[in-house]
């Protein structure tokens, strides 16, 4: 049996991407919790494997040529795991291009825009003093809606974003599943709604989403967590 992968994780959309992938690929793993609300992402031992102080990260003791390797950035982790297992990354070059372009769409577009929508719609208004910024709220809410329109049109004639179920779906689904916090109306996106249900019904997705779910709190109500996440650090 292969040695378990270390998953450095907290129950967030980016963390779910990797826990879902590990479950889907049937890879053994051990969870190392990184409490981002307590600032554990800034610990020196974590920065050695994730220098950008962002979770998730993995350490694979059986990396290329049998030597250990650490990987940070959720998209890079998904690509690494797909290559390692030969699963969910596309069976030929044309299929791989389909998967990778939608993975990059999530990494460069949906993730950052949805994250900013969360910040300005949920977290900023709860700050002391409250930071309710209508321009920023509308800017990111509208951009997320535009991106969901792209996704909805893509899913009009297919079950999954890149043809077969892939790491692209695993990357997009965790963020899209939080559409309500992003100020979206799911009735505008019926194809996306059906896809959310389809992907969310997969047993491995349910297991990955459930990992340490009891630790997921309401950061907007925790001043110390807000400071750890949004305070200035050099």
C-alpha positions, 0 to 999 in steps of 0.5 A: 500500500502506498505511503499516505500523502500529508494533506495540510488542510482547513475546510474551505473551498480551496481545501475541499478541492484537494480532499475531494480529489484524494477521495475520488482518486482513492489515495491514502492520506493523513490530514494535518489541520492548518487553522487559518483563523488562528494564524497557523498558516504563518508558522515556519514549518508550514511556510517551508512547504507553502511559502505563500502562506496559503492552504492547502498544501501536500507532502507526498512521501512517494513523489517523482522517482520515489523521493518526497515532494511538497506541492502548494497551490490547489491547482498545481496539487490537482494537476500533480495528483492527476498525473500521479494516478492517471485519473481525471486529467484527460485521457489524451492531449486534446482532453487534457487541454480541455481540463486544464483550460477550465482549471485555469478558468477557476484558478484565475477567474472564479476563485479570486472573484468569488473570494472577493465577493465573499469578502465584501458581502460577508466579512467587510460589513462585519468589521469594526467599524463596518466596511459596507462598500456598495461599489465593491459589492456590486463589482464582485457580485456582478463579475461572479454572475458573469462567470456563472453565465459562462459556466452555465452556457458551457454546461448546456450540452454536457454533464461536466465542464470538460466532457468527462468528470475531471479535476476541473469539476473538482476545482470549480464545484467547491466555489460554485457550491457557495453561490448564495454567499456570493449574492447569486440567484441560482434560478438564472443558471439552470444548467449550473444548478443541475451540475451542482447537484450531479457533482454534489451527489458523488460519494467522494465529493460528499466525503471530501466536503465533510472532512473536518466540516465541524471546524468551519466557523463564521469568521465574520463573527470572530475578531481574532480570525478576521485579524489572522486572515485580513490583517496586514503582514509583511 
